[in-house]
């Protein structure tokens, strides 16, 4: 039986949109949305997550870090999201976030090394499958 895994990329910039496209090219079902569209209500975050039912969330951190982490906590509190593995991304100039985020499976720095990003994301997806079993 073949399982199609879904990655939701909550993006704040163009490199993450490119990452989303490359993940599609690697055979993953990938949906991307800009974080500012979620925050502004242009896209309803609970509807997006319910429709996508992601197996992994890739979340771009953006300044100010505290507000970005607060919005992440809101997303993680949505029904069914508490167990979904998470990969955080950040710009190389941004300080490291606290690493005590529940289900944190990886941290990527922009600009991306796409080969390394793909490895981190595949490992995170397998972690999610292992936790679900």
Secondary structure, 3 states (H helix, E strand, C coil): CCCCCEEEEEECCHHHHHHHHHHHHCCCEEEEEEHHHHHHCCCCHHHHHHHHCCCEEEEECCCCHHHHHHHHHHHHCCCCCCCCEEEEEEECCCCCCCCCCCCEEEEEEECCCHHHHHHHHHHHHHHHHHHHC
